[in-house]
Amino acid sequence: MRKHVLAATFAALAFAPGPLAAEEDARGGFSRAEIEGIVRDYLLSNPEIMYEVQAALEEKQRREQEAASRAVIAEAAREIFDNPHDGVIGNPEGDVTVVEFFDYNCGYCRRALADMEALVAADDNLRFVLKEFPILGPDSHDAHVVSMAFRALMPEKYGDFHTRLLGSEGRATGDKAVEIALALGADEAALRKEMENPAIAEAIAGTYRLADRLQISGTPSYVVGQDVVYGALGQDTLREKIEKARQ
């Protein structure tokens, strides 16, 4: 450990600006060339230290990202957890909320559908919020517009709509979404009129901005309590976050 500290110190001195790095110290210290030689020899003899440096950098970045995300969650809690444009599965009055950013054409979201269903089935006090985040092209955007229009008209059947569209084979499109909505009893004229509601476009734009603030660029991603979960990490990870939030 002492050698690692010395090497890091030498590296800092060798590459830092200022008189000490540029010329021999007036008190008889190492010259820049000597320091560079020591650092080079040490790193060549102990290349594994670079893995330690990389791991330390990644941990530092993880802590910084976590702190930044928690600040956003605190500032935008209502927009994240209680946006009226989001669909809700499970117990609307649940004591813990899981927010999922999803795209109907995301293969990982399709696989994660079973995770949501299992968690909701096993926990009567879980509230699952679905934040529509179409990032996979025009087909996704069109499908999500239909989804949001359907939820506004028939919120009691939104869960069925979501499961059918996300669980369907092939690519989700606006036409497929309309077909599912009509099969669930939606009035086509009312549905298409609601699809033109400017509030839908505004809500999607708001989700993009929120995702950017939370450093979410892929789906599925989740917000649970004060934590952001990036990717489909499975039921166990989400369950741990739910219990942490509940505590």
Secondary structure, 3 states (H helix, E strand, C coil): CHHHHHHHHHHHHHHCCCHHHHCCCCCCCCCHHHHHHHHHHHHHHCCCHHHHHHHHHHHHHHHHHHHHHHHHHHHCHHHHHCCCCCEEEECCCCCEEEEEEECCCCHHHHHHHHHHHHHHHHCCCEEEEEEECCCCCHHHHHHHHHHHHHHHHCHHHHHHHHHHHHCCCCCCCHHHHHHHHHHCCCCHHHHHHHHCCHHHHHHHHHHHHHHHHCCCCCCCEEEECCEEEECCCCHHHHHHHHHHHHC
